[in-house]
Amino acid sequence: MSIYEEVEIEDFIYDEKTYTYTYPCPCGDKFYITLEELWDGEDIATCPSCTLRVAVIYEEEDLPPLPEGWDEEHSEEEEEGAVDGIVDKVKELAVSA
């Protein structure tokens, strides 16, 4: 997996409504990574329009907390295998915003 660039979390824009971080991609779109992905230890933001990826540099203690009840709401969905669908939906909402 090749990484285009390493980017500090402070350089991303955080959307509190979708719990998504975005950063401009050279293709004209944006790199996306969700708060949930960061809390799960993921550190690669992807662009939906091209193959570029960036590594996100962050410290877990600097992340905002997940919303109250997030674990309970999403643990049922994980059991049903819907987590990927949730992440995709959040990215879709962020793109349309």
Buried (B, 14 or more C-beta within 10 A) or exposed (E): EEEBEEBEBEEBEBBEEBBBBBBBBEEEBBBBBBBBBBBEEEBEBBBBEBEBBBBBEBEEEEBEEBEEEBEEEBEEEEEEEEBEEBBEEBBEEBBEE
